[in-house]
Amino acid sequence: MNDNLASPTDPSAPGLAESLNRLAIRLKETDMELTADCQDKILTYLEMLTSVNQNINLVGNCDPHRLVERHTLDGLTLVAQIRKALLAKPATNRIRYLDIGTGGGLPGMIVALSCPEIAVTLMDATAKKCGFLTSVVQKLGLTEQIEVVNGRAEELSRESQFRERYRFVSARAVGTLKLTIELALPYLKSGGVFLAQKTKSRIAAEIAESKDLLANIGGEIETIEELDRFAEFKEALIVPVKKLHATPKQYPRDWKLIAPAK
């Protein structure tokens, strides 16, 4: 990450368009490269997010620097994983990706706008957030690529239109690795991958907590990728959890059984 960018409180700090253009230049010829069209769509989305966030809490900090250099780049790290997986195993049909608990669309909308070749489902339990995302999809004319679903992940995964239909799933900031594995794997096809975004400080403990569930639910942790090439992500990891076989019908359990006791 470029630590020489102006401070967010500096009046000379770049706005959204300039910040996004700087990022796009840095990412050229990498597995996170953005086309001009994708960059334009991301900019429109971020502008809408900034505007609506004044009335609806979609993201805690709408500073342009943070939106681009943290949240957008965070989504693009998933794009890199998806692109590499598709190169290794090309799909014959349009693949499907689901973002659970997408909130204001981070990281799911970034993935969708950067990978126009994949079908994307953005899922959240809050109707107002889904309303915002629907307005973005309509504004950008992407109703054929992106669907917005309002509902609870542990309930919707029992419906045939969603269960075991996706090749990739993400669930950023939803909960622990164990909790999100139980929510995510029922949505994946066999061979699909849950791309868990975690931190180094907790990952050993979270993997240990998930051991029994992984065995029961049919998941396997693949090679963990560190993101320390970016200064702001030096503690960040992507933990790929591959689905080995069909999920037993008892999963996911009711939320009161999944969520840790308070």
Secondary structure, DSSP 8 states (H G I E B T S, - for coil): --TTS--TTSTTS--HHHHHHHHHHHTTTSTT---HHHHHHHHHHHHHHHHHTTTS-S-S---HHHIIIIIIHHHHHHHHHHHHHHHHS--SS--EEEEET-TTTTTHHHHHHH-TTSEEEEEES-HHHHHHHHHHHHHHT-TTTEEEEES-HHHHTTSTTTTT-EEEEE-TTSS-HHHHHHHHGGGEEEEEEEEEEEEHHHHHHHHHHHHHHHHHHTEEE---EE-TTSGGGTTEEEEEEEE-S---TT-S--HHHHS---
